[in-house]
Amino acid sequence: MSFYPDDGDNPDMLLIKADQAMYEVKKSGRNACQFYTAAMQMESEHKHVLYNELVSAINNEQLMVYFQPVVDAVSGMIVSCEALVRWPRADGSWVAPDVFIPVAEERGLINRVDLLVLQRSLESIRQLNRQLDRPIGLSVNVSPKLLHLRDDDAQQWLRVLEGEHEVAITIEITERVLIDEVGNTSKVLEQIHAAGVNIAIDDFGTGYSGLSYFSRFPVSAVKIDRSFVRDLGQRATQTTLVETILLLARKLGIQVVAEGVETAEQASILRDNNCDFLQGYFISKPIPEKEFMALVMAQQDKNKA
């Protein structure tokens, strides 16, 4: 809500500021009211500046793709990787993903970003796989808006997925996508799955839905959120929750990736409970393309020796 004359002296300005207040309500979960504040104006101006910088970064190919390895929990072999977008500024500073991704989503740039990440990461993994005895897979994150297929970038993203035959792709969606299913999201997921693309639920356990989506959607894997993995071996409740998730997934024939693995103890507990794959700083932080390719090649050479 906004008020005359404090927040504006004409209807257009009052509506703009009321909209800003409305977006704040949406971010906090809806079903509430919010008064416009000066802090919202400052945040809006900051986001506008960041938006213009992001457009320039995309157009000038400043965004980079980093790769974080995913390893087989038993053998330790790199079997896949997650592609993650990074934004280095010309002055040497970096814009954190949790800062610019929300702006990209709010201002309609997220589909361009997701398409860029998919195209560049596919090119890198194709090149790498041609040198490997055992090809590795690729996981990419997907914004809910991308699955609505409402613009050219989203349509092209779908064509790239359906036309890819060299790399085994997994798209990572959050539980929120399945809860807030909009339009033809379900049909799009079925279409993607039919093209040979795997679908994984990211940040599993942090959403608000039940388990019905395992029968409604073609889910092939879940990624246990790092908030559960962090206290493994330290808190009995968290350890039991992870053990239960792993048991449930095994019964359903769904593979499990544990995110945020940072210690040998966490890796050992997950391995003992038949977790399929591990990802986290214990294995490797996200690294640039050349460094990732060198890491995979070195592992292959070591196994041949």
Backbone hydrogen bonds, N-H to C=O, Kabsch-Sander energy under -0.5 kcal/mol:
donor,donor_aa,acceptor,acceptor_aa,energy
7,D,3,F,-3.1
8,G,5,P,-0.5
14,L,10,N,-2.1
15,L,11,P,-2.4
16,I,12,D,-2.2
17,K,13,M,-2.1
18,A,14,L,-2.1
19,D,15,L,-2.3
20,Q,16,I,-1.8
21,A,17,K,-1.9
22,M,18,A,-2.1
23,Y,19,D,-2.3
24,E,20,Q,-1.4
25,V,21,A,-1.6
26,K,22,M,-2.2
27,K,23,Y,-2.1
28,S,24,E,-1.3
29,G,26,K,-1.1
30,R,25,V,-2.5
36,Y,1,M,-2.7
40,M,37,T,-0.6
41,Q,37,T,-1.1
42,M,38,A,-2.0
43,E,39,A,-2.3
44,S,40,M,-2.5
45,E,41,Q,-2.4
46,H,42,M,-2.2
47,K,43,E,-2.5
48,H,44,S,-2.0
49,V,45,E,-2.0
50,L,46,H,-2.4
51,Y,47,K,-2.7
52,N,48,H,-2.1
53,E,49,V,-2.0
54,L,50,L,-2.5
55,V,51,Y,-2.5
56,S,52,N,-1.9
57,A,53,E,-2.5
58,I,54,L,-2.5
59,N,55,V,-2.5
60,N,56,S,-2.2
61,E,58,I,-1.3
62,Q,57,A,-3.2
63,L,57,A,-0.7
64,M,86,R,-3.2
66,Y,64,M,-0.5
66,Y,84,L,-3.3
67,F,287,I,-3.2
68,Q,82,E,-2.0
70,V,80,S,-2.5
71,V,278,L,-2.5
72,D,77,M,-2.7
73,A,276,D,-2.7
76,G,72,D,-2.2
79,V,70,V,-2.5
79,V,77,M,-0.6
80,S,70,V,-1.7
81,C,137,G,-0.6
82,E,68,Q,-2.2
83,A,81,C,-0.5
83,A,139,S,-2.8
84,L,66,Y,-2.9
86,R,64,M,-2.9
87,W,95,V,-0.6
89,R,93,S,-3.6
92,G,89,R,-1.7
95,V,87,W,-2.5
96,A,94,W,-0.6
99,V,96,A,-2.0
100,F,96,A,-1.9
101,I,97,P,-2.6
103,V,99,V,-0.7
104,A,100,F,-2.5
105,E,101,I,-2.3
106,E,102,P,-2.4
107,R,103,V,-2.6
108,G,105,E,-0.6
109,L,104,A,-2.6
110,I,104,A,-1.7
112,R,109,L,-0.5
113,V,109,L,-2.0
114,D,110,I,-2.8
115,L,111,N,-2.3
116,L,112,R,-2.4
117,V,113,V,-2.5
118,L,114,D,-2.3
119,Q,115,L,-2.6
120,R,116,L,-2.5
121,S,117,V,-2.4
122,L,118,L,-2.2
123,E,119,Q,-1.9
124,S,120,R,-2.0
125,I,121,S,-2.6
126,R,122,L,-2.6
127,Q,123,E,-1.8
128,L,124,S,-2.2
129,N,125,I,-3.0
130,R,126,R,-1.5
131,Q,128,L,-2.0
132,L,129,N,-1.2
137,G,79,V,-2.4
138,L,168,A,-2.5
139,S,81,C,-2.7
140,V,170,T,-2.3
141,N,83,A,-0.5
142,V,172,E,-2.0
146,L,143,S,-1.0
147,L,143,S,-0.9
147,L,144,P,-0.6
148,H,145,K,-1.2
149,L,146,L,-1.4
155,Q,151,D,-2.1
156,Q,152,D,-2.6
157,W,153,D,-2.4
158,L,154,A,-2.1
159,R,155,Q,-2.0
160,V,156,Q,-2.5
161,L,157,W,-2.1
162,E,158,L,-2.6
163,G,159,R,-1.7
164,E,160,V,-0.6
164,E,161,L,-1.1
169,I,167,V,-0.7
170,T,138,L,-2.8
171,I,198,N,-2.7
172,E,140,V,-3.0
173,I,171,I,-0.6
173,I,200,A,-2.7
175,E,202,D,-0.6
177,V,174,T,-1.1
178,L,174,T,-0.8
179,I,175,E,-2.0
180,D,176,R,-3.1
181,E,178,L,-0.6
185,T,182,V,-1.8
188,V,184,N,-2.6
189,L,185,T,-2.5
190,E,186,S,-2.1
191,Q,187,K,-2.4
192,I,188,V,-2.7
193,H,189,L,-2.6
194,A,190,E,-2.3
195,A,191,Q,-1.0
195,A,192,I,-0.5
196,G,193,H,-1.9
197,V,192,I,-1.8
198,N,169,I,-2.6
200,A,171,I,-2.6
201,I,221,A,-2.1
202,D,173,I,-3.3
202,D,200,A,-0.7
204,F,201,I,-0.5
204,F,223,K,-2.8
206,T,203,D,-1.7
214,F,211,L,-1.7
215,S,212,S,-1.6
216,R,212,S,-1.2
217,F,213,Y,-2.3
219,V,217,F,-2.1
220,S,199,I,-2.8
221,A,199,I,-1.3
222,V,255,Q,-2.2
223,K,201,I,-2.8
224,I,222,V,-0.6
224,I,257,V,-2.2
225,D,204,F,-1.7
228,F,225,D,-1.6
229,V,225,D,-1.3
230,R,226,R,-2.6
232,L,229,V,-1.8
234,Q,231,D,-2.1
235,R,231,D,-2.4
239,T,235,R,-2.2
240,T,236,A,-2.5
241,L,237,T,-2.3
242,V,238,Q,-2.3
243,E,239,T,-2.3
244,T,240,T,-2.2
245,I,241,L,-2.4
246,L,242,V,-2.5
247,L,243,E,-2.0
248,L,244,T,-2.7
249,A,245,I,-2.7
250,R,246,L,-2.0
251,K,247,L,-2.0
252,L,248,L,-1.8
253,G,249,A,-0.7
253,G,250,R,-0.7
254,I,249,A,-2.9
255,Q,220,S,-2.0
257,V,222,V,-2.6
258,A,277,F,-2.4
259,E,224,I,-2.0
259,E,257,V,-0.6
261,V,279,Q,-2.4
262,E,260,G,-0.6
267,A,263,T,-2.0
268,S,264,A,-2.3
269,I,265,E,-2.4
270,L,266,Q,-2.4
271,R,267,A,-2.4
272,D,268,S,-2.6
273,N,269,I,-1.2
274,N,271,R,-1.7
275,C,270,L,-2.6
276,D,256,V,-0.6
277,F,256,V,-2.2
278,L,71,V,-2.3
279,Q,258,A,-2.1
282,F,261,V,-2.9
283,I,280,G,-1.4
284,S,280,G,-2.8
287,I,67,F,-2.5
289,E,65,V,-0.5
292,F,288,P,-2.5
293,M,289,E,-2.8
294,A,290,K,-2.2
295,L,291,E,-1.9
296,V,292,F,-2.3
297,M,293,M,-2.4
298,A,294,A,-2.4
299,Q,295,L,-1.9
300,Q,296,V,-2.0
301,D,297,M,-2.7
302,K,298,A,-2.2
303,N,299,Q,-1.9
304,K,300,Q,-1.4
305,A,301,D,-1.3
